[in-house]
Amino acid sequence: MRYRRDYTQGATYFFTVITFQRTPWFAQAAAVKALRHAVRAEMARHPFIIDAIVIMPDHLHAIWTLPDTDTNYSTRWRNIKRAFTATIPPEQRPTAISSRLHKQEQAIWQRRFWEHRIRDDQDFRHHVDYIHFNPVHHHYVHRATDWPYSSIHRYIRQGTLPADWGSATIQLPDGIGHE
């Protein structure tokens, strides 16, 4: 069975992008900075809005809203992955397996990514909560606000979330924090 992506003009999407073999490329601040630079450069070429994001050591989750007449998130992700990969010196890149060589793929990212079109406000809130709670879920921090690579800080500054949101000891809505 072949996977069919949802391409809806101007839609909002939740994405999961994972590194190849869960290698923790983003465990270092310099790598996160390089990824952020790649994202900003792509946003300048092909605009989109990042509604929420978290960058974990070996994966990231994001919610993007595309322009009204645009559906092309695949090109954006391809360009972001390429730009980040180019920041890794060739001698530090793992050797690609033969199935990747003929497609000229590096062994930095999983081949594809997962997307889900956000259906309504409740679906949006659920996925934003999922993104912001992810560092707690993976036991990197006890409070979501302790994770530096998350849009939760913007949500708190804007007053959308309270400063203590996402503590491991508070009760979150059903389904949040469970993969």
Secondary structure, DSSP 8 states (H G I E B T S, - for coil): --------TT-EEEEEEEBGGG--GGGSHHHHHHHHHHHHHHHHHS--EEEEEEE-SSEEEEEEE--TT---HHHHHHHHHHHHHHTS-GGGS----HHHHTTT--TTB-S--EEEE--SHHHHHHHHHHHHHHHHHTTS-SBGGG-SSBTHHHHHHTTSS-TTTTBTTS---TTTT--
